[in-house]
Amino acid sequence: MLKVDVDRTQCQNFGQCVLEAPNVFVLNAKDEMEYTPVVDDSELENVEAAIDVCPMQAISLVSGR
Ligand code: SF4
């Protein structure tokens, strides 16, 4: 399993991560980003893509593979 962490002090709810990894990151009804902190290894590429596109560099992978 992968552990995903988002620094809420950095996140500006831009939502780019949602486009890259929709199974992990979603925008709720208030347009606030919510995420699943523990996801299956199969999401690794998507999470890495989300890390790359996040303009605030708020996403990190706590443990991988
Ligand atoms: S891309 Fe980054 S700043 Fe935007 S919602 Fe996702 S974590 Fe937050």
Boltz pocket constraint, residues with backbone or C-beta under 6 A from the ligand:
constraints:
  - pocket:
      binder: B
      contacts: [[A, 6], [A, 10], [A, 11], [A, 12], [A, 13], [A, 14], [A, 15], [A, 16], [A, 17], [A, 18], [A, 25], [A, 33], [A, 50], [A, 53], [A, 54], [A, 55], [A, 56], [A, 57], [A, 58], [A, 59]]
      max_distance: 6.0
